[in-house]
Amino acid sequence: MKIYSWNMLYRNRELDRALAFITQSDFDIFCLQEVPEEFLKRLQVLPCSIVSRVDTEKLLSSAMVSMFNVVLSRHPIRAQGEIPFPDYWPLLPWYTRLFVRFMPSQLFSKIRNRGGLYADITVNETSLRVFNLHLILAQPAWRLKEFETAMAERDASRPTIVCGDFNTLQKPHITPLNWILGSGLSDALLYNRERTHIERRFVEHRLTNALAGGITHPLSQSQLDHILVSHSFSIKHAEVLPDRIGSDHHPIRVEVE
């Protein structure tokens, strides 16, 4: 079984190439984050099962822009569920709100209606639960809380796959963003602490990070994008694909049996 995950960037300007990449990929399951609304309509006519949920609504200066989390499957999707995430805006310190206000809205803006989703997929008579998550770019503690909120929806009786952009920052040049976005100074200085904490949670949930140590986002030089699989799977191959196809994230691919 071949699993893909990709944050395609809501302002991607290479949508024709992105569609060709998705349709020509040999996927069984393809999880997408930051899918533009107009692109979702193109995905909905593909010959596969599809479920979606609003990833984020960005409140730009001129309009509100919706982007979506999407799960595509070559196998039947029997059920789906939503995982709403909190609205953190009232909890942000004044300097973070000021930073967001004066930054270009395409990069940082006020957001609302965030959430992830899961899909129950039947593969060869086995029922899997597949999660698609895009965790908050703010405090590491909030990201971890969102991950745990999603894992509360995990069904221990069935194999689990968790895909998505976790926004885990782990390099000294990028972790100051944690402080700018409202976290404590220690989350900026102790740059590898978040990675250590979340990897510990993977182990406790009996999930394997198939691309551990990989870099999926060139600017942050971090593994933002993940495909986690439960121990019932055997990992045959895992890779970060080189072509970003108009996104700031690399697509990732894992093959399991």
C-alpha positions as CSV (number, residue, x, y, z in Angstrom):
1,M,0.0,0.0,0.0
2,K,1.4,3.4,-1.1
3,I,0.6,6.5,1.0
4,Y,1.3,10.1,0.1
5,S,1.1,13.3,2.1
6,W,1.6,16.9,0.9
7,N,1.0,20.4,2.0
8,M,0.4,21.8,-1.4
9,L,0.2,25.5,-0.3
10,Y,-3.1,27.4,-0.6
11,R,-1.5,30.0,-2.9
12,N,0.1,27.4,-5.2
13,R,0.5,28.8,-8.7
14,E,1.2,25.4,-10.4
15,L,-2.2,23.8,-10.0
16,D,-2.2,22.1,-13.4
17,R,1.1,20.5,-12.6
18,A,-0.1,19.6,-9.1
19,L,-3.2,17.9,-10.5
20,A,-1.1,15.9,-13.0
21,F,1.3,14.9,-10.2
22,I,-1.6,13.6,-8.0
23,T,-3.4,11.8,-10.8
24,Q,-0.3,10.1,-12.1
25,S,0.9,9.0,-8.7
26,D,0.5,5.3,-7.8
27,F,-1.2,6.0,-4.5
28,D,-3.6,4.0,-2.5
29,I,-4.1,6.9,-0.1
30,F,-3.2,10.5,-0.7
31,C,-3.6,13.1,2.1
32,L,-3.4,16.8,1.1
33,Q,-3.3,19.9,3.3
34,E,-3.9,23.6,2.3
35,V,-6.0,22.6,-0.7
36,P,-7.4,25.7,-2.4
37,E,-11.2,25.7,-2.8
38,E,-11.1,25.9,-6.6
39,F,-8.6,22.9,-6.6
40,L,-10.9,20.8,-4.4
41,K,-13.5,21.0,-7.1
42,R,-11.1,19.5,-9.5
43,L,-10.2,16.7,-7.1
44,Q,-13.8,15.8,-6.5
45,V,-14.3,14.5,-10.1
46,L,-11.3,12.1,-9.9
47,P,-12.2,8.4,-10.1
48,C,-11.5,7.7,-6.4
49,S,-13.1,8.1,-3.0
50,I,-12.7,11.5,-1.4
51,V,-13.5,13.3,1.9
52,S,-12.6,16.8,3.0
53,R,-12.8,19.3,5.8
54,V,-11.9,22.9,6.1
55,D,-8.2,23.1,7.1
56,T,-8.2,26.8,7.9
57,E,-10.1,30.0,7.0
58,K,-7.6,32.9,6.5
59,L,-9.0,36.3,7.1
60,L,-7.1,38.4,4.5
61,S,-7.4,42.1,4.1
62,S,-9.7,41.8,1.1
63,A,-11.6,38.5,1.7
64,M,-11.9,35.3,3.6
65,V,-10.0,32.4,2.0
66,S,-10.8,28.8,2.7
67,M,-8.4,25.9,2.4
68,F,-9.1,22.2,2.9
69,N,-7.7,19.0,4.2
70,V,-8.4,16.2,1.7
71,V,-8.1,12.4,1.8
72,L,-8.1,10.6,-1.6
73,S,-8.4,6.8,-1.6
74,R,-8.4,4.1,-4.3
75,H,-10.3,2.0,-1.7
76,P,-13.8,2.6,-0.3
77,I,-14.1,5.2,2.4
78,R,-16.8,3.9,4.8
79,A,-17.0,6.8,7.2
80,Q,-15.4,10.0,8.1
81,G,-15.1,12.3,11.1
82,E,-14.0,15.9,11.9
83,I,-11.5,17.0,14.6
84,P,-12.2,20.7,15.4
85,F,-9.2,22.6,16.8
86,P,-9.5,25.6,19.2
87,D,-9.5,29.2,18.3
88,Y,-6.2,30.5,19.8
89,W,-6.4,34.1,18.7
90,P,-7.8,35.5,22.1
91,L,-4.9,33.7,23.8
92,L,-2.1,35.2,21.8
93,P,0.1,38.0,23.4
94,W,-0.2,41.5,22.1
95,Y,3.2,41.4,20.3
96,T,2.1,38.3,18.3
97,R,-1.1,40.0,17.2
98,L,0.9,43.1,16.2
99,F,3.3,40.9,14.3
100,V,0.5,39.2,12.4
101,R,-1.2,42.6,11.7
102,F,1.9,44.1,10.0
103,M,3.1,41.0,8.2
104,P,1.9,40.3,4.6
105,S,-1.4,38.6,4.9
106,Q,-0.4,35.9,2.5
107,L,2.2,34.7,5.1
108,F,0.4,35.5,8.4
109,S,-3.1,36.5,9.1
110,K,-5.9,35.9,11.6
111,I,-7.4,32.5,11.1
112,R,-10.5,30.5,12.2
113,N,-12.4,27.3,11.8
114,R,-9.3,25.1,11.9
115,G,-9.5,21.3,12.1
116,G,-8.4,17.9,10.9
117,L,-10.3,14.8,9.7
118,Y,-10.1,11.1,9.7
119,A,-11.4,8.5,7.2
120,D,-12.2,4.9,7.8
121,I,-11.0,3.0,4.7
122,T,-11.4,-0.6,3.8
123,V,-8.4,-2.2,2.1
124,N,-8.6,-5.9,1.3
125,E,-11.3,-6.4,3.9
126,T,-9.2,-4.7,6.6
127,S,-10.6,-1.4,8.1
128,L,-8.0,1.4,8.5
129,R,-8.4,4.7,10.2
130,V,-6.5,7.4,8.3
131,F,-5.9,10.8,9.9
132,N,-5.1,14.0,8.0
133,L,-3.8,16.8,10.2
134,H,-2.4,20.3,9.9
135,L,-1.3,21.5,13.3
136,I,-1.1,25.1,14.4
137,L,2.0,27.2,13.6
138,A,2.2,28.8,17.1
139,Q,3.2,27.3,20.4
140,P,4.6,23.8,20.5
141,A,2.4,23.0,23.5
142,W,-0.7,23.8,21.3
143,R,0.6,21.6,18.5
144,L,1.1,18.7,20.9
145,K,-2.4,19.3,22.3
146,E,-3.9,19.2,18.9
147,F,-2.1,15.9,18.1
148,E,-3.4,14.4,21.3
149,T,-6.9,15.6,20.5
150,A,-6.7,13.7,17.2
151,M,-5.3,10.6,18.8
152,A,-8.3,10.5,21.1
153,E,-10.3,9.6,18.0
154,R,-8.0,6.6,17.3
155,D,-9.7,3.2,17.3
156,A,-7.2,0.7,18.9
157,S,-9.0,-2.2,17.2
158,R,-7.9,-1.1,13.7
159,P,-4.6,-0.2,12.0
160,T,-3.8,3.6,12.0
161,I,-2.1,5.9,9.5
162,V,-1.5,9.6,10.5
163,C,-0.6,12.0,7.8
164,G,0.0,15.7,7.7
165,D,1.9,18.9,8.4
166,F,2.7,19.0,12.1
167,N,4.7,22.2,11.9
168,T,7.4,20.8,14.3
169,L,10.2,23.3,14.3
170,Q,13.6,21.8,15.2
171,K,16.5,24.0,14.0
172,P,18.0,27.0,15.8
173,H,17.4,29.4,12.9
174,I,13.6,28.8,12.8
175,T,12.6,28.1,16.4
176,P,12.6,31.9,17.3
177,L,9.4,31.9,15.4
178,N,7.9,29.9,18.4
179,W,8.5,33.0,20.6
180,I,7.3,35.5,18.0
181,L,4.1,33.5,17.7
182,G,3.4,33.5,21.4
183,S,5.4,30.8,23.1
184,G,8.0,31.1,25.9
185,L,11.6,32.0,25.2
186,S,12.7,28.4,26.1
187,D,10.8,27.1,23.0
188,A,13.1,29.3,20.9
189,L,16.4,28.5,22.6
190,L,15.9,24.7,23.3
191,Y,15.5,24.1,19.6
192,N,15.3,20.3,19.6
193,R,12.9,20.0,22.6
194,E,9.7,19.9,20.6
195,R,11.0,17.1,18.3
196,T,12.1,15.1,21.4
197,H,8.6,15.5,23.0
198,I,6.6,14.6,19.9
199,E,8.7,11.6,19.0
200,R,8.1,10.3,22.6
201,R,4.4,10.7,22.0
202,F,4.7,8.7,18.7
203,V,6.4,5.9,20.7
204,E,3.7,6.0,23.4
205,H,1.0,5.7,20.7
206,R,2.9,2.8,19.1
207,L,3.3,4.8,15.9
208,T,6.4,4.7,13.6
209,N,7.6,7.9,12.0
210,A,8.5,6.5,8.6
211,L,10.6,9.5,7.6
212,A,12.3,10.3,10.9
213,G,15.3,12.6,10.3
214,G,14.1,13.7,6.9
215,I,13.8,17.4,5.8
216,T,10.5,18.1,4.1
217,H,10.5,22.0,4.3
218,P,13.7,23.7,2.9
219,L,13.3,27.0,4.7
220,S,12.9,25.5,8.2
221,Q,15.3,22.6,7.5
222,S,12.9,20.5,9.5
223,Q,10.6,17.5,9.2
224,L,7.3,19.3,9.1
225,D,5.5,16.6,7.2
226,H,4.8,13.2,8.6
227,I,3.4,9.8,7.7
228,L,3.0,7.8,10.9
229,V,1.9,4.1,10.8
230,S,0.9,1.7,13.5
231,H,3.1,-1.3,14.3
232,S,0.9,-3.6,12.4
233,F,2.5,-2.3,9.2
234,S,5.9,-3.1,7.9
235,I,7.6,-0.2,6.1
236,K,9.1,-1.1,2.8
237,H,10.1,2.3,1.5
238,A,9.9,5.9,2.5
239,E,11.1,9.0,0.6
240,V,10.9,12.8,0.4
241,L,10.1,13.6,-3.2
242,P,12.4,16.2,-4.8
243,D,9.9,18.3,-6.8
244,R,7.8,20.7,-4.6
245,I,5.5,21.6,-7.5
246,G,4.8,25.1,-6.5
247,S,4.6,24.5,-2.8
248,D,7.0,25.3,0.0
249,H,6.8,21.7,1.2
250,H,8.0,18.5,-0.4
251,P,5.5,15.7,-1.0
252,I,6.4,12.6,1.0
253,R,5.7,9.0,0.1
254,V,5.7,5.7,2.2
255,E,5.1,2.2,1.1
256,V,3.9,-0.3,3.6
257,E,2.7,-3.9,3.8
